[in-house]
Amino acid sequence: NGLNRERSIIGTTLGHAGVITEFPLEGTRSLEGGKSFWVVYDPIFSLRAGPTQYTGPKRLRPPPCQVADLPGCDAVMISHNHYDHLDLSTIEAIFKKFPKARYFVPLGNKGWICSLGVPQNRVHELDWWQNTEYSVQDFRYTITQNANDSTILRFTCVPAQHNSGRGAFDQGNTLWCGWVIEQLLVSKYEAEISHTKRKGAIYHAGDTGYRRTSKSTAICPIFKEIGQKFGPFDLSFVPIWRGGSLGFISYLGLRLSHDNIPSALHLTPADAISIHNDVLSRNTVAVHFGTFVGSENESLEAIIEFNKRR
């Protein structure tokens, strides 16, 4: 469509809620020679989403690649500590492959990341609505001499309607969230009226619900607030399904339907479309479906329902 790849924000899904995005950084260059800023969100490359390699929902489809295949990783965004969003072996592999990457996590999760050997100054823990800003130099990029603007990257932790926990006794002990990343250009010339302009913005919703139950008319107001504060977004990633189920459910011929179970913690495709509109997203990619599911039929349900609701 005539888009210039070097000037476009590019997003690629990695399976389940995992995503990698590429921000073009004009007037900069990394020490390795690249011009793009790479961010990975909620990555999981393991066969199962569970505490061991033998427990938890199993992948129906293999990951599209492995950590070794990623073109870059400057930052890792974690939405919460459920096993399908914070995977031990994946984080260990990223730390080994990209030791200089920074990690952004919601409250209560910094200690877990640091326990893997990641230096404390590379793990940034935020509460809802908190943000932190870094220059491109903080990510080992340099600004070319002829650049008119300096580039700032702002990371904001935003609310989600979900929960957390990796066991029976730590439910709700750590925070869950979504993430907003903005690229800001700060003019070097003080004579300009506006010193800062936004170049691009990405929203990753993590894992979230939208209403109390599937039939409830009461909806969560935070998404419209996110849109008012940070929209419009150039690119968003929003879950459209509960994510998966244990294989034995499908093996027994049973089916989980969000029409008959509470859906306060996950989205239906229709709710995902509502969030797309609420946050004022220009382009939204559906995630969190078709990976950790018990059968091929279940993997298609989200897509079929999504097409019906569009």
C-alpha positions in Angstrom: 0.0 0.0 0.0 3.0 2.3 -0.5 4.0 2.3 3.2 7.7 2.8 3.9 8.8 -0.1 6.1 11.7 2.0 7.6 9.2 4.6 8.8 6.4 2.2 10.0 5.7 0.6 13.3 5.7 -3.2 12.7 4.1 -5.8 15.0 4.5 -9.6 14.7 2.6 -12.1 16.9 4.6 -14.8 18.5 1.7 -17.0 19.6 -0.8 -16.6 22.5 -0.3 -13.1 23.9 3.4 -12.9 22.7 4.2 -10.1 20.4 7.4 -8.4 19.1 7.2 -4.8 17.8 9.7 -2.8 15.8 9.8 1.0 16.3 11.8 3.0 13.7 14.1 5.4 15.4 14.8 8.3 13.1 18.2 9.9 13.4 19.6 7.2 15.7 21.7 4.1 15.4 22.4 1.2 17.8 25.9 0.1 18.7 25.2 -3.0 16.5 24.2 -0.7 13.6 20.5 -1.1 13.6 17.9 1.7 13.5 14.9 0.0 15.1 13.8 -0.4 18.7 12.6 -3.9 19.5 10.1 -4.7 22.2 8.9 -8.1 23.2 5.6 -8.5 25.1 4.5 -11.5 27.3 6.7 -14.0 25.4 6.2 -17.8 25.8 8.0 -20.3 23.6 7.6 -23.4 25.9 5.5 -26.4 25.0 3.3 -26.0 28.1 2.0 -23.0 30.1 2.7 -24.3 33.6 5.1 -24.7 36.5 6.9 -27.6 34.9 7.4 -28.9 31.3 4.9 -31.7 32.1 2.0 -29.7 33.6 -0.3 -27.0 32.4 -2.2 -26.5 29.1 -0.2 -27.8 26.1 0.4 -26.0 22.8 -1.8 -27.1 19.9 0.6 -25.2 17.6 4.3 -24.8 17.9 5.8 -21.3 18.3 6.6 -19.5 15.0 10.2 -19.2 16.1 12.5 -19.4 19.1 14.3 -16.7 21.1 17.5 -17.3 19.1 15.6 -16.3 16.0 14.4 -12.9 17.3 16.0 -10.0 15.3 16.4 -7.9 18.5 15.1 -7.3 22.0 15.7 -3.9 23.7 12.8 -4.2 26.2 10.6 -7.0 27.6 7.1 -6.0 28.8 5.3 -8.4 31.2 1.6 -7.9 32.0 1.3 -10.3 34.9 2.7 -13.5 36.4 0.4 -16.2 35.1 2.4 -19.0 33.5 1.1 -18.3 30.0 2.4 -14.7 30.2 5.5 -15.0 32.4 7.4 -18.1 31.3 10.6 -19.2 33.1 12.5 -20.8 30.3 11.6 -18.1 27.9 12.8 -15.3 30.1 16.0 -17.2 30.8 16.6 -17.6 27.1 16.0 -13.9 26.4 18.4 -12.9 29.2 21.0 -15.2 27.7 20.5 -14.0 24.2 19.9 -10.3 25.0 21.7 -9.5 28.3 21.3 -5.7 27.9 17.5 -5.8 27.5 15.4 -3.9 30.0 12.4 -5.5 31.7 9.2 -3.6 32.6 6.8 -5.3 35.1 3.9 -4.4 37.3 4.2 -4.2 41.1 5.5 -7.2 42.9 7.3 -8.9 40.0 10.7 -7.4 40.0 12.1 -9.9 42.6 11.1 -12.8 40.3 12.9 -11.4 37.3 16.0 -10.4 39.3 16.2 -13.9 40.8 17.1 -15.1 37.4 20.3 -13.0 37.4 18.9 -9.9 35.6 20.6 -6.8 37.2 18.2 -4.7 39.4 18.9 -1.6 37.3 17.5 -3.3 34.2 14.2 -4.2 35.8 11.6 -1.5 36.2 8.5 -2.0 38.4 5.5 0.3 38.0 2.1 0.8 39.4 -1.0 1.6 37.4 -0.8 5.0 35.7 2.9 5.3 36.5 5.4 5.9 33.7 9.1 6.1 33.2 11.0 7.7 30.4 14.3 6.8 28.8 16.5 8.3 26.1 17.6 6.2 23.3 21.1 6.4 24.7 19.8 4.4 27.7 19.2 1.6 25.2 22.6 1.9 23.7 21.5 3.9 20.7 23.3 7.0 19.5 21.9 10.2 17.8 23.3 11.1 14.5 24.8 14.6 14.2 22.3 15.9 11.7 19.3 14.8 13.8 17.0 17.8 14.6 15.2 16.0 17.5 16.1 13.8 20.5 14.1 10.7 21.0 12.5 9.8 24.3 10.7 6.5 25.0 7.9 6.6 27.5 6.6 3.4 29.2 3.3 3.6 31.0 1.7 0.9 33.1 -2.1 1.0 32.6 -4.9 -0.9 34.4 -6.5 -4.2 33.2 -9.4 -6.2 34.6 -7.7 -9.5 35.5 -5.8 -11.2 38.4 -2.4 -12.8 39.2 -0.9 -15.8 40.8 1.4 -18.8 40.1 0.0 -21.1 42.9 -2.8 -21.6 45.4 -1.4 -19.2 48.0 -0.2 -16.2 46.0 -3.4 -15.2 44.3 -3.6 -11.4 43.8 -0.3 -10.8 45.5 1.3 -9.1 42.5 -0.2 -6.6 40.1 -1.5 -7.1 36.5 -1.6 -4.5 33.8 -1.4 -3.4 30.2 1.4 -1.3 28.6 1.5 1.8 26.6 4.8 2.7 24.8 5.2 6.2 23.2 8.0 7.5 21.1 8.5 11.3 21.8 10.6 13.6 19.7 12.0 16.6 21.6 13.2 19.5 19.5 16.7 20.7 20.0 15.6 24.2 19.0 14.2 26.2 21.9 12.6 28.7 19.6 10.0 26.2 18.5 6.6 26.7 20.3 6.1 23.0 21.0 9.3 21.3 22.1 7.8 17.7 22.2 5.7 15.8 19.7 4.6 12.2 19.7 5.9 10.1 16.9 4.1 6.8 17.6 2.2 4.8 20.3 1.6 1.1 21.0 -0.9 -0.5 23.4 -0.7 -4.0 24.6 -3.7 -5.0 26.8 -2.0 -8.0 28.4 -4.9 -10.2 29.6 -8.1 -8.6 30.7 -11.9 -8.7 30.9 -14.4 -6.1 30.0 -17.6 -6.8 31.9 -18.8 -8.6 35.0 -20.2 -11.6 33.1 -20.8 -12.3 29.4 -24.4 -11.1 29.7 -23.7 -8.1 32.0 -24.3 -4.6 30.7 -21.8 -3.2 33.4 -18.5 -2.6 31.6 -15.1 -1.6 32.9 -14.5 2.1 32.4 -10.7 2.0 32.3 -10.4 1.5 28.6 -12.2 4.7 27.7 -9.9 6.4 30.2 -6.8 4.8 28.5 -8.1 6.1 25.2 -8.7 9.6 26.6 -5.2 9.7 28.1 -3.1 8.1 25.4 -5.1 7.6 22.3 -5.2 7.4 19.4 -2.8 4.4 19.2 -1.1 3.4 16.0 -1.0 -0.2 16.9 -2.8 -2.2 19.6 -2.8 -5.9 20.7 -6.0 -7.0 22.4 -6.9 -10.6 23.6 -10.1 -12.0 22.1 -10.4 -15.3 24.0 -9.8 -16.9 27.4 -6.6 -18.3 26.0 -6.9 -22.0 26.2 -8.0 -25.1 28.1 -6.6 -28.4 29.3 -6.5 -31.1 26.7 -8.6 -33.6 28.6 -11.6 -31.3 28.4 -11.7 -31.7 24.6 -10.7 -35.4 24.9 -13.8 -36.0 26.9 -15.9 -34.3 24.3 -16.6 -31.3 26.5 -16.6 -27.6 25.5 -16.1 -24.5 27.6 -18.4 -21.6 26.5 -18.0 -18.1 27.7 -21.7 -17.7 27.3 -22.2 -19.9 30.3 -19.3 -19.1 32.5 -18.2 -15.8 34.2 -16.0 -13.7 31.9 -14.9 -11.0 34.2 -11.2 -11.9 33.6 -11.2 -12.5 29.8 -12.6 -11.0 26.7 -15.0 -12.3 24.1 -14.4 -11.2 20.5 -17.2 -8.7 20.8 -15.7 -7.2 23.9 -12.3 -6.9 22.2 -13.9 -4.9 19.4 -15.4 -2.6 22.1 -11.9 -2.1 23.6 -10.5 -1.3 20.1 -13.0 1.5 19.9 -12.7 2.6 23.5 -8.9 3.1 23.4 -9.1 4.8 20.0 -6.9 2.3 18.2 -6.2 2.9 14.5 -5.0 -0.7 14.0 -5.6 -3.6 16.4 -4.3 -7.2 16.2 -6.1 -10.0 18.0 -4.0 -12.1 20.4 -4.5 -14.7 23.1 -6.3 -17.4 21.1 -5.6 -20.6 19.2 -2.4 -21.6 21.0 -3.0 -23.4 24.3 -6.3 -25.0 23.3 -7.5 -28.6 23.5 -8.6 -29.1 20.0 -8.5 -27.7 16.4 -12.2 -26.8 16.7 -11.6 -24.8 19.9 -8.8 -22.9 18.1 -11.2 -21.8 15.4 -14.0 -20.7 17.7 -12.5 -17.3 18.5 -11.9 -16.5 14.8 -15.4 -17.6 13.8 -17.1 -15.6 16.5 -14.9 -12.6 15.8 -16.0 -12.5 12.2 -19.6 -12.7 13.2 -19.2 -9.7 15.6 -17.3 -7.5 13.2 
